[in-house]
């Protein structure tokens, strides 16, 4: 073993045409928040969706093509860029350091280390994420009903196979603490999915106020429901969509830091 890796062993860039996740179990809760919340938290050039929709999930990744398994929670806002509808990630917690490093450094996800609990039972699922002694998020859904692909499409949950656009910002603080190493970049990182099952039900979500992870800022105005899905996912190669003015972006650049 060595810190140096000969090119024939340099599998990171050879293997990761996509980061693949198998048999993912995910509980998602969806709600309507306030329009002013979305307008405040969404960095330009992203624009609010016509309805202020937020989503949080807790999930288990039991197997991946990059050799680790872990759990994750996330908070996101529905948004759009040049007419394309996608999601902007406000917060993401994981319980594996390599999952954190890959997501932050390669794709731009605002990942932090946390304690995560996910449980799936016959009648539903529940989970929570805890950081620095605070249970930042807790969610659950009971009496879930399995639905067909046709029903999922009718409920605007989409077909069992497709892609979800994800908008992220890649940036890194400069070594002299004066701004950034490079101009912040808006990155598009699509996530492909292939669902094996979908169930729907009533969702509940609660937040504990946190100085470091203020997920409670995305207020619940109207609960829209919950889904429990099982299937495969792939994080596909992203692309730089735009470079962002450093001064304008500073206000939004603290998602990854306590």
C-alpha positions, -999 to +999 in steps of 0.1 A: +000+000+000+011+035-007-001+071-008+009+071-045-015+053-069-001+041-103-024+050-132-036+015-135-050+017-100-065+052-105-100+039-105-117+071-092-120+089-126-122+057-146-150+042-126-171+073-118-189+078-151-216+078-125-218+073-088-243+044-084-265+035-055-284+002-052-316-007-034-319+028-019-347+031+007-359+067+010-386+085+030-394+119+015-417+145+030-430+174+009-446+206+020-455+241+009-435+269+026-436+307+022-427+324-010-406+349+009-386+321+024-377+307-010-369+341-024-346+348+006-327+315+005-324+309-032-291+322-047-292+340-081-293+331-109-317+304-096-353+315-096-383+304-075-407+278-088-443+290-092-453+273-059-429+274-029-423+237-025-398+222-001-387+186+004-367+167+030-357+131+030-339+105+051-325+075+033-303+044+035-277+036+008-269+000+015-246-006-015-227+017-039-202+013-068-176+032-048-174+007-020-193+023+009-227+022+025-242+051+045-273+071+055-283+106+045-307+134+052-313+164+030-334+196+027-341+212-006-362+238-024-379+234-058-365+260-082-357+267-118-328+278-140-335+291-175-368+273-175-355+240-163-371+229-130-349+212-104-340+214-068-315+234-048-299+217-018-299+238+014-285+212+037-273+176+036-261+153+064-243+120+060-227+095+085-197+085+064-166+107+058-159+094+023-195+101+013-191+136+026-158+142+008-170+129-026-203+148-024-187+181-014-155+181-034-166+165-067-202+176-070-207+206-046-232+191-022-233+210+011-226+178+032-218+176+069-212+147+092-241+138+115-258+110+133-287+096+112-314+070+120-337+055+094-363+028+101-387+012+076-416-010+088-447-026+074-469+005+078-444+032+070-410+047+078-393+073+101-360+089+105-340+117+120-307+136+117-287+149+147-257+173+147-239+188+176-264+176+201-295+189+182-320+167+164-321+190+134-349+171+116-373+143+123-398+129+099-423+100+097-451+086+076-476+059+086-503+039+068-485+041+035-502+028+003-483+012-025-491+027-059-486+017-095-464+037-120-496+050-136-509+063-103-475+079-095-476+097-128-512+109-121-500+122-087-471+141-104-445+118-089-432+109-123-425+076-140-405+049-123-374+058-144-361+093-151-338+121-140-341+149-115-320+181-122-300+192-091-285+227-089-254+231-068-227+257-062-190+247-062-168+271-043-138+270-019-125+297+005-091+312-004-060+304+017-057+341+026-093+342+039-100+369+013-128+356-008-127+324-029-100+303-046-119+307-079-152+322-090-181+303-075-198+280-101-233+270-106-232+233-114-259+211-128-257+176-114-285+153-127-296+123-106-310+093-125-334+070-107-351+036-113-378+029-087-388-006-078-417+004-055-435+036-045-458+041-015-476+073-004-490+085+028-494+114+052-462+129+063-450+146+095-418+167+099-403+186+128-372+207+133-352+217+163-337+252+160-299+250+154-274+278+151-254+256+127-282+239+107-312+262+106-335+238+087-364+252+107-361+284+086-380+265+058-414+268+076-441+243+070-473+261+058-491+232+042-481+195+044-485+179+010-476+143+018-449+117+020-434+090-003-415+058+005-394+046-024-371+017-030-348+016-061-315+025-077-300+059-082-270+073-102-253+107-098-244+115-133-215+137-145-223+174-139-215+205-159-207+241-151-238+262-160-225+296-150-198+315-130-212+336-102-200+370-089-180+364-058-193+394-038-229+385-047-224+349-037-208+355-003-241+357+015-250+321+003-216+305+008-220+292+044-240+260+039-210+238+043-196+254+074-205+258+111 
